[in-house]
Amino acid sequence: MEEQLYAVPFTLVGFFFTNRSVEESIRGDLTPEELEKLQEILGRFLFNEGIQVALYPSVVPPDQAEDAVEELEELIFGQEEEE
């Protein structure tokens, strides 16, 4: 029997405080290696063993959060369908 995987969206809500604009506050040079390390750290500290985490790092205005989650679901499930 084939093992079934499920992608379950989750959010981490946080704030950052700055006297600069949002564009000046966020790093634009996050490398794939850094993102992978961040995903590993969150997976290790938030979930039980064997759970993989995929992140979509962005600042999303509250009124656009639902669209961002749907985009992430499409990204995850769209790749799965192509395989």
MODAFEN-V332390 format. One line per field, one symbol per residue. psi: psi as a letter, one per 40 degrees, with the letter a starting at -180 (. if undefined). Layout:
psi: ???
This chain:
psi: hhhhihhhiiihhiiihieiiddedhhefhidddddddddddddddiiiehihhighihhideedddddddddddddddddd.
